[in-house]
Structure formats: C-alpha cells, structure tokens
Amino acid sequence: MESNLINYVRLEFDNRTTERLFDYCRINKLGLLDAEDQSSVSPQDYKFHVTVMYSKVAHPKFVDGEYGIYPFSLKPDALQMFGPNHDILAIKLKHEKLFSNLVEYYGSSYGHVSDFPCNPHVSIRGSNAEYKDRLLSIPLPDFCLVVNKLVHKVKTV
C-alpha cells in the first residue's frame, strides 16, 4: 500500500493568548463550550493554531520539529465560516507581512505548494454550520493573538 506524505506547518499561541481565546469561546458559547456542562473542557481541547502550510508536495529534508520563535502578534479581522461546506467557525486574521514571508519561505525553501489559499485564521474546534446564523451577533476578539512557536509535521495520508 502506497502512502502519501503531507508537509504541515502551523503557528501556536503563547499561554496567555490560548487562555484568552478559551475565555472568548466560553463567554460567547462557541465550539466545544457551546454546551451546558463545560466542566470537562480545557483550553488544550481547542488546539488553537494558525496553519501556515499544508502541502502534498513533500520535501525529504523537511522534518518534524517544534521551534520557539520570537513572539509576534496577529490581529483578528472578522468571523467567517470556513471549510468546504462552510461549517467551521473561524477567526479570520489580518494579513501580516511576517505571515506572508513564512508562506513564501516554505515555498522557496522546500518547494511547498499550499493545498489551500493563504487565508490566515483560527478555527473554532467543535463549531458547525448553525453558527452562520449567529455570526453578526458574535463580537470579534478585542485582543491580539501572540504566536511563539512554529511546528513542523510530516503526516501520512
């Protein structure tokens, strides 16, 4: 059986941002916190991140790893439904030059070609298509999202 490799790169948030995103979801009853019993849900359950690259063009020198990076901020721009069926609530982020530079770096250094358009966002895990009706009533986060880790993954699909 032949396996296909994917090269995947994501940015992860510092602890304070992760906690603030979790509180934002709790206050607005979003995703996993859109339930009566919230006691078993933790910030780690959301796996908040921003995908930089998801490429079926795998490079032999691209390896798994986690790298601490100099922290930088990404700014929320809008709430939007993502996914092929528009059933995933996401915080769309403003395009930042540093983020675009990362995308370009992986393209030029590893030949990565993203399987998705460059549209930085944070998916809200556990959301569904019913959130479309609530979009206008959900406030945008009023804080910057600070990333401080870059993660490389080689996945088999």
N, C-alpha and C positions, 0 to 999 in steps of 0.2 A: 504494500500500500504506500503510495507516494504522499508525502506530507508537504504542505506549502508553509513557508515561513513568512511572518509579518514582522517588520521592524516598527516598534511603537515607542513614542517619546511623549512624556507628559510632565507638566509642572505641578508641584504640590505646594500647598499653602503652609505658612507658619502656624503654630498652635493657636495664637490669638485669632487669626483670621478663620481658622477652622471652627473655633468656638463661636465666633460672631456669626458665621454662616449657619451654624446649627441653631443658634438662638433666633436668627431671622426665619428659619424654616419652622421652628416651634411656634413663634408668635403668629406667623401667618398660616399655620397648619398646612405646610407644604410637604409633599413626598411622604416619606416614612412617618412623619409626625402628623399626618392627616388621619389620626385615629384617636379614639377615646383613651386607650391605655398607651401612654407614651413612656412608661417607666423603663421598658427594656431597650429603648432606642438610645444609641450613643453617637457622638459626632463621627466616630470612625465608621459607623454603619453607612454613612453617606458616601464615603470615599471621594470627597471633593477634590477635583483636579481640573486642569485645563490641558486638553490634548494638543500637542504641538505637531505631531506627525504620526500617521497610521499608514504605512506603506507596504504594499505587496512586493515591492522591489526591495528585496533583502540584500544586504551587503555582508560579505564574510568577515569584515573587520568590525562590524557593529556588534557590541556585546552588552549583556545585561549589566546594569550598574545603577547606583544611586549616588548623586553628586550634590553636595551642598554648594549653593551658588550665592552670589551677592544678592541680597533681597531687593526686589523691585515690585512696584505696585501696578495692578491692573484695575481699571475703573469700570464699574457697571454702566451699561449703556441702555439696555432695555430688557424686558422679559419677553421671551419668544418661545414658540413651540418648535422643537427640533425633531429630527428622526424622519425616516421615510414615510411614516404615517402621521407625522406631526402630533405625536402623542407623548413627547418628553418635554417637560417644562425646563427651560434653561435661562440662566442669566447671561445674556449676550454682553460681551465686553468691548470696550472701545479699542480700535486698532492702535496698537502701540508699536513704534519703530523697533524696539527691542524684541518684541514678539515676532514681528516680520523677519527680523535678522536671524532669529533662531530657525524659522522655517526655511529661509534661504540657505543657511549653513548646512542643514541636513540634506537639502537637495544638491548642493555643490560638493559637499564632502563625501557623501555616501550614495549619491545618485537616487535618493529617495524621491518618490513621486507620491504625494498625498492622495489617498483614495477619496478624500473629502475636500471641499473648498476651504480655504483659510477663513475661518469664521470663529474666532476665539469665544468660548463660552464655558460656563459651569453648568453641567446637567444636574437636575434635582432628582436624585435617585428615589424611585417609588412613585413618581408622578404619572399621570395618564392624560388621555385626550380630554377628560372632563375639565381640565384646568383652562382650556380655551375660553370658556365662559367667564372665568374669574380674572383673566389677565388684566383688565382695566382697573380692577379693584385691589390688586396686589401692589403695594409700594415697592419701588426699586430699593435695593440695599443702599444705605446712605454712608457707606464706608468703602475705602479702597481695599482691594484684595491683595495681600502681600504674599508673593511666592518666594521660597527659599531653597527649593530642592528640584533637581532635574532627574527624571527617572528614565532609563533605557530598558526596554523589554524586547526579547526575541520570543515570539509566540509561534506555536504550530497550530495551523487551522486545517 
